[in-house]
């Protein structure tokens, strides 16, 4: 297990219990106590945890972990979701993508499709509009698509650009389809994000899109987050994984949302 995988596992343990000892963490992760002490010290330096004598406690930010600590969670499901969401994209479209681990998988799936890396029959090139630096980088180094990046201030947690600078650009474009990762989606409350700046940028993508597709693994279905992105009535399709609760899936279908379980 590499360092980032250990840090992710430690943060997950703290999310579950709020407190963990060096001895317990070493036993559960199968590494030495000296390694856990170093990990705790480094996480504390980044203000991800608070060190205590003999262990560590969560410091209240683990609900919105930086992207690099979340990539291991539900990774197989997210890869399947990414492939299914990318299949909704046709050559020549203008596609909106926000940031997050699941949209990163969408970007990777788009990048390896040969039909999207050349001009369509009418000469139109696939265009991706994103407010996420990592998404732009994934596509820039792997594909020949046209990449448009909305400006703004970078959020280190998600690599997303937020604020009025990016909003000005988004108001001037039209998207054929918006593929949006979310922190939570509920039939009554709609799609939501933990951070209000991200929710605002995502809401602008929704407003400029002909079709809105929410991509979320099953752990996010029925969940709540601080800032709403859009109501469920604005969502055409939900792409999730096969572990989704059938009753929850039916509730979205009854609300008029097409559900794809990858």
Secondary structure as UniProt FT lines:
FT   HELIX           3..17
FT   STRAND          19..21
FT   HELIX           22..29
FT   HELIX           33..45
FT   TURN            46..47
FT   STRAND          49..52
FT   TURN            53..54
FT   STRAND          55..58
FT   HELIX           62..64
FT   HELIX           67..69
FT   TURN            70..74
FT   HELIX           75..86
FT   TURN            87..88
FT   TURN            91..92
FT   STRAND          94..97
FT   HELIX           101..111
FT   HELIX           114..116
FT   TURN            121..122
FT   STRAND          127..130
FT   HELIX           133..142
FT   STRAND          146..149
FT   STRAND          153..155
FT   TURN            156..159
FT   STRAND          160..162
FT   HELIX           164..170
FT   TURN            171..172
FT   STRAND          175..181
FT   STRAND          184..186
FT   TURN            187..189
FT   STRAND          190..193
FT   HELIX           196..208
FT   STRAND          209..215
FT   HELIX           218..220
FT   STRAND          227..230
FT   HELIX           232..234
FT   STRAND          237..240
FT   TURN            242..243
FT   HELIX           246..254
FT   TURN            255..256
FT   STRAND          258..261
//
